[in-house]
Amino acid sequence: LAITLRKRGKCIIRMPDWMLVANLEEIVSHERSQQTLGKLPFHYMEISQVLFANAHEDILQPEKVSQLLQDLEQIRMDRIRIGIA
């Protein structure tokens, strides 16, 4: 619904708290130092992709957010590779 309203120019999407730079930096730092996952929604990558595709202008520091999400995904993929080995 928010994406539809955004496309029609009827609203501005407020980013979820977990997508703020400070929160993402904290989660990345936590996951690098410990073996537990940070608190993120189950489909965090899908949600962020939809928001980047449809509400890029509403994201604060989009380049930094994108980089932190990529770092987080890489950390988790590395953890999976190590676990499989």
VMD Tcl script that builds the backbone (N, CA, C; Angstrom):
set m [mol new atoms 255]
animate dup $m
set s [atomselect $m all]
$s set {name element resname resid chain x y z} {
  {N N LEU 1 A 0.836 -1.189 0.000}
  {CA C LEU 1 A 0.000 0.000 0.000}
  {C C LEU 1 A 0.879 1.251 0.000}
  {N N ALA 2 A 1.925 1.241 0.818}
  {CA C ALA 2 A 2.805 2.414 0.896}
  {C C ALA 2 A 3.483 2.679 -0.443}
  {N N ILE 3 A 3.913 1.618 -1.130}
  {CA C ILE 3 A 4.576 1.783 -2.431}
  {C C ILE 3 A 3.598 2.364 -3.449}
  {N N THR 4 A 2.368 1.884 -3.446}
  {CA C THR 4 A 1.351 2.396 -4.366}
  {C C THR 4 A 1.092 3.869 -4.103}
  {N N LEU 5 A 0.923 4.237 -2.844}
  {CA C LEU 5 A 0.710 5.644 -2.502}
  {C C LEU 5 A 1.930 6.490 -2.847}
  {N N ARG 6 A 3.113 5.956 -2.652}
  {CA C ARG 6 A 4.359 6.676 -2.975}
  {C C ARG 6 A 4.446 6.950 -4.463}
  {N N LYS 7 A 4.087 5.956 -5.281}
  {CA C LYS 7 A 4.127 6.120 -6.736}
  {C C LYS 7 A 3.152 7.188 -7.207}
  {N N ARG 8 A 2.054 7.350 -6.497}
  {CA C ARG 8 A 1.052 8.359 -6.848}
  {C C ARG 8 A 1.375 9.728 -6.256}
  {N N GLY 9 A 2.459 9.816 -5.496}
  {CA C GLY 9 A 2.843 11.075 -4.891}
  {C C GLY 9 A 1.996 11.465 -3.699}
  {N N LYS 10 A 1.358 10.496 -3.075}
  {CA C LYS 10 A 0.455 10.769 -1.962}
  {C C LYS 10 A 1.115 10.629 -0.591}
  {N N CYS 11 A 2.337 10.091 -0.547}
  {CA C CYS 11 A 2.985 9.933 0.747}
  {C C CYS 11 A 4.503 9.878 0.573}
  {N N ILE 12 A 5.167 9.995 1.674}
  {CA C ILE 12 A 6.612 9.785 1.751}
  {C C ILE 12 A 6.804 8.595 2.677}
  {N N ILE 13 A 7.631 7.661 2.258}
  {CA C ILE 13 A 7.839 6.469 3.068}
  {C C ILE 13 A 8.909 6.752 4.110}
  {N N ARG 14 A 8.580 6.448 5.343}
  {CA C ARG 14 A 9.548 6.576 6.440}
  {C C ARG 14 A 10.263 5.241 6.567}
  {N N MET 15 A 11.571 5.287 6.515}
  {CA C MET 15 A 12.352 4.058 6.569}
  {C C MET 15 A 12.185 3.375 7.923}
  {N N PRO 16 A 12.168 2.044 7.919}
  {CA C PRO 16 A 12.118 1.337 9.203}
  {C C PRO 16 A 13.373 1.630 10.022}
  {N N ASP 17 A 13.264 1.542 11.312}
  {CA C ASP 17 A 14.398 1.847 12.196}
  {C C ASP 17 A 15.619 0.995 11.881}
  {N N TRP 18 A 15.417 -0.258 11.503}
  {CA C TRP 18 A 16.552 -1.132 11.228}
  {C C TRP 18 A 17.326 -0.703 9.984}
  {N N MET 19 A 16.743 0.151 9.136}
  {CA C MET 19 A 17.438 0.623 7.933}
  {C C MET 19 A 18.205 1.926 8.149}
  {N N LEU 20 A 18.202 2.448 9.347}
  {CA C LEU 20 A 18.974 3.650 9.634}
  {C C LEU 20 A 20.451 3.279 9.732}
  {N N VAL 21 A 21.317 4.167 9.297}
  {CA C VAL 21 A 22.755 3.896 9.224}
  {C C VAL 21 A 23.309 3.473 10.579}
  {N N ALA 22 A 22.968 4.185 11.623}
  {CA C ALA 22 A 23.503 3.862 12.959}
  {C C ALA 22 A 23.102 2.453 13.391}
  {N N ASN 23 A 21.859 2.081 13.144}
  {CA C ASN 23 A 21.401 0.747 13.536}
  {C C ASN 23 A 22.075 -0.335 12.693}
  {N N LEU 24 A 22.225 -0.100 11.398}
  {CA C LEU 24 A 22.894 -1.079 10.545}
  {C C LEU 24 A 24.360 -1.233 10.916}
  {N N GLU 25 A 25.022 -0.123 11.238}
  {CA C GLU 25 A 26.422 -0.208 11.664}
  {C C GLU 25 A 26.548 -1.042 12.936}
  {N N GLU 26 A 25.620 -0.865 13.855}
  {CA C GLU 26 A 25.629 -1.632 15.104}
  {C C GLU 26 A 25.407 -3.124 14.827}
  {N N ILE 27 A 24.485 -3.447 13.937}
  {CA C ILE 27 A 24.202 -4.846 13.603}
  {C C ILE 27 A 25.399 -5.486 12.917}
  {N N VAL 28 A 26.019 -4.775 11.974}
  {CA C VAL 28 A 27.196 -5.304 11.275}
  {C C VAL 28 A 28.329 -5.547 12.271}
  {N N SER 29 A 28.562 -4.598 13.147}
  {CA C SER 29 A 29.604 -4.742 14.157}
  {C C SER 29 A 29.317 -5.940 15.062}
  {N N HIS 30 A 28.081 -6.088 15.473}
  {CA C HIS 30 A 27.678 -7.202 16.334}
  {C C HIS 30 A 27.908 -8.548 15.640}
  {N N GLU 31 A 27.525 -8.629 14.373}
  {CA C GLU 31 A 27.661 -9.897 13.661}
  {C C GLU 31 A 29.117 -10.230 13.336}
  {N N ARG 32 A 29.956 -9.219 13.190}
  {CA C ARG 32 A 31.380 -9.483 12.964}
  {C C ARG 32 A 32.057 -10.009 14.225}
  {N N SER 33 A 31.604 -9.535 15.382}
  {CA C SER 33 A 32.278 -9.895 16.623}
  {C C SER 33 A 31.683 -11.122 17.307}
  {N N GLN 34 A 30.449 -11.483 16.975}
  {CA C GLN 34 A 29.806 -12.615 17.636}
  {C C GLN 34 A 29.222 -13.552 16.596}
  {N N GLN 35 A 28.845 -14.726 17.022}
  {CA C GLN 35 A 28.278 -15.718 16.119}
  {C C GLN 35 A 26.747 -15.712 16.102}
  {N N THR 36 A 26.131 -14.666 16.631}
  {CA C THR 36 A 24.676 -14.580 16.638}
  {C C THR 36 A 24.217 -13.570 15.596}
  {N N LEU 37 A 22.990 -13.730 15.160}
  {CA C LEU 37 A 22.429 -12.822 14.162}
  {C C LEU 37 A 21.854 -11.588 14.839}
  {N N GLY 38 A 21.989 -10.454 14.153}
  {CA C GLY 38 A 21.391 -9.226 14.649}
  {C C GLY 38 A 19.892 -9.247 14.444}
  {N N LYS 39 A 19.199 -8.343 15.088}
  {CA C LYS 39 A 17.741 -8.295 15.000}
  {C C LYS 39 A 17.323 -7.560 13.735}
  {N N LEU 40 A 16.876 -8.344 12.773}
  {CA C LEU 40 A 16.371 -7.822 11.511}
  {C C LEU 40 A 15.099 -8.576 11.143}
  {N N PRO 41 A 14.226 -7.962 10.335}
  {CA C PRO 41 A 13.055 -8.710 9.878}
  {C C PRO 41 A 13.479 -9.920 9.048}
  {N N PHE 42 A 12.639 -10.931 8.987}
  {CA C PHE 42 A 12.976 -12.163 8.286}
  {C C PHE 42 A 13.330 -11.891 6.823}
  {N N HIS 43 A 12.591 -11.047 6.156}
  {CA C HIS 43 A 12.821 -10.741 4.737}
  {C C HIS 43 A 13.473 -9.366 4.563}
  {N N TYR 44 A 14.490 -9.085 5.352}
  {CA C TYR 44 A 15.090 -7.750 5.330}
  {C C TYR 44 A 15.675 -7.380 3.967}
  {N N MET 45 A 16.263 -8.328 3.262}
  {CA C MET 45 A 16.846 -8.006 1.951}
  {C C MET 45 A 15.757 -7.691 0.933}
  {N N GLU 46 A 14.672 -8.439 0.936}
  {CA C GLU 46 A 13.573 -8.190 0.010}
  {C C GLU 46 A 12.917 -6.846 0.290}
  {N N ILE 47 A 12.716 -6.546 1.568}
  {CA C ILE 47 A 12.122 -5.265 1.956}
  {C C ILE 47 A 13.014 -4.114 1.496}
  {N N SER 48 A 14.306 -4.230 1.754}
  {CA C SER 48 A 15.218 -3.154 1.371}
  {C C SER 48 A 15.283 -2.997 -0.149}
  {N N GLN 49 A 15.234 -4.087 -0.905}
  {CA C GLN 49 A 15.256 -3.995 -2.362}
  {C C GLN 49 A 14.020 -3.273 -2.890}
  {N N VAL 50 A 12.858 -3.578 -2.325}
  {CA C VAL 50 A 11.627 -2.905 -2.739}
  {C C VAL 50 A 11.710 -1.416 -2.419}
  {N N LEU 51 A 12.209 -1.082 -1.234}
  {CA C LEU 51 A 12.325 0.326 -0.853}
  {C C LEU 51 A 13.341 1.060 -1.722}
  {N N PHE 52 A 14.465 0.424 -2.036}
  {CA C PHE 52 A 15.450 1.068 -2.903}
  {C C PHE 52 A 14.899 1.269 -4.313}
  {N N ALA 53 A 14.135 0.327 -4.794}
  {CA C ALA 53 A 13.595 0.417 -6.148}
  {C C ALA 53 A 12.487 1.460 -6.268}
  {N N ASN 54 A 11.705 1.632 -5.201}
  {CA C ASN 54 A 10.523 2.481 -5.301}
  {C C ASN 54 A 10.545 3.754 -4.466}
  {N N ALA 55 A 11.443 3.842 -3.499}
  {CA C ALA 55 A 11.462 5.018 -2.617}
  {C C ALA 55 A 12.896 5.445 -2.317}
  {N N HIS 56 A 13.743 5.381 -3.314}
  {CA C HIS 56 A 15.167 5.711 -3.139}
  {C C HIS 56 A 15.352 7.112 -2.559}
  {N N GLU 57 A 14.510 8.046 -2.965}
  {CA C GLU 57 A 14.639 9.436 -2.503}
  {C C GLU 57 A 14.314 9.596 -1.025}
  {N N ASP 58 A 13.559 8.670 -0.467}
  {CA C ASP 58 A 13.158 8.760 0.935}
  {C C ASP 58 A 14.167 8.130 1.892}
  {N N ILE 59 A 15.187 7.471 1.359}
  {CA C ILE 59 A 16.181 6.801 2.187}
  {C C ILE 59 A 17.282 7.789 2.555}
  {N N LEU 60 A 17.561 7.898 3.849}
  {CA C LEU 60 A 18.652 8.750 4.302}
  {C C LEU 60 A 19.973 8.035 4.052}
  {N N GLN 61 A 20.916 8.693 3.418}
  {CA C GLN 61 A 22.234 8.138 3.087}
  {C C GLN 61 A 22.113 6.794 2.354}
  {N N PRO 62 A 21.473 6.780 1.185}
  {CA C PRO 62 A 21.207 5.512 0.498}
  {C C PRO 62 A 22.460 4.716 0.141}
  {N N GLU 63 A 23.548 5.388 -0.217}
  {CA C GLU 63 A 24.770 4.662 -0.569}
  {C C GLU 63 A 25.336 3.919 0.631}
  {N N LYS 64 A 25.330 4.575 1.780}
  {CA C LYS 64 A 25.842 3.972 3.012}
  {C C LYS 64 A 24.956 2.810 3.451}
  {N N VAL 65 A 23.645 2.989 3.372}
  {CA C VAL 65 A 22.707 1.929 3.736}
  {C C VAL 65 A 22.909 0.723 2.828}
  {N N SER 66 A 23.036 0.979 1.542}
  {CA C SER 66 A 23.253 -0.105 0.582}
  {C C SER 66 A 24.541 -0.860 0.885}
  {N N GLN 67 A 25.612 -0.134 1.169}
  {CA C GLN 67 A 26.891 -0.766 1.483}
  {C C GLN 67 A 26.810 -1.598 2.753}
  {N N LEU 68 A 26.158 -1.081 3.769}
  {CA C LEU 68 A 26.018 -1.824 5.029}
  {C C LEU 68 A 25.176 -3.088 4.841}
  {N N LEU 69 A 24.136 -3.008 4.033}
  {CA C LEU 69 A 23.326 -4.198 3.761}
  {C C LEU 69 A 24.133 -5.238 2.985}
  {N N GLN 70 A 24.965 -4.787 2.051}
  {CA C GLN 70 A 25.829 -5.714 1.317}
  {C C GLN 70 A 26.851 -6.356 2.261}
  {N N ASP 71 A 27.424 -5.560 3.156}
  {CA C ASP 71 A 28.371 -6.097 4.143}
  {C C ASP 71 A 27.698 -7.152 5.014}
  {N N LEU 72 A 26.504 -6.853 5.450}
  {CA C LEU 72 A 25.764 -7.773 6.297}
  {C C LEU 72 A 25.465 -9.079 5.558}
  {N N GLU 73 A 25.063 -8.971 4.322}
  {CA C GLU 73 A 24.784 -10.169 3.521}
  {C C GLU 73 A 26.057 -10.987 3.318}
  {N N GLN 74 A 27.171 -10.315 3.096}
  {CA C GLN 74 A 28.446 -11.018 2.911}
  {C C GLN 74 A 28.868 -11.738 4.191}
  {N N ILE 75 A 28.704 -11.092 5.330}
  {CA C ILE 75 A 29.043 -11.717 6.612}
  {C C ILE 75 A 28.222 -12.982 6.797}
  {N N ARG 76 A 26.933 -12.896 6.501}
  {CA C ARG 76 A 26.061 -14.055 6.680}
  {C C ARG 76 A 26.380 -15.162 5.679}
  {N N MET 77 A 26.706 -14.808 4.452}
  {CA C MET 77 A 27.066 -15.821 3.446}
  {C C MET 77 A 28.376 -16.504 3.837}
  {N N ASP 78 A 29.338 -15.739 4.332}
  {CA C ASP 78 A 30.600 -16.330 4.788}
  {C C ASP 78 A 30.359 -17.308 5.935}
  {N N ARG 79 A 29.484 -16.931 6.841}
  {CA C ARG 79 A 29.146 -17.790 7.973}
  {C C ARG 79 A 28.515 -19.098 7.483}
  {N N ILE 80 A 27.673 -19.015 6.466}
  {CA C ILE 80 A 27.049 -20.218 5.895}
  {C C ILE 80 A 28.107 -21.100 5.236}
  {N N ARG 81 A 29.014 -20.484 4.468}
  {CA C ARG 81 A 30.076 -21.257 3.810}
  {C C ARG 81 A 30.950 -21.988 4.829}
  {N N ILE 82 A 31.300 -21.308 5.894}
  {CA C ILE 82 A 32.115 -21.923 6.954}
  {C C ILE 82 A 31.357 -23.063 7.611}
  {N N GLY 83 A 30.061 -22.860 7.840}
  {CA C GLY 83 A 29.234 -23.890 8.461}
  {C C GLY 83 A 29.107 -25.131 7.588}
  {N N ILE 84 A 29.039 -24.946 6.295}
  {CA C ILE 84 A 28.921 -26.080 5.374}
  {C C ILE 84 A 30.239 -26.846 5.317}
  {N N ALA 85 A 31.345 -26.118 5.334}
  {CA C ALA 85 A 32.656 -26.760 5.277}
  {C C ALA 85 A 32.892 -27.545 6.545}
}
mol reanalyze $m
mol bondsrecalc $m
mol representation Tube
mol addrep $m
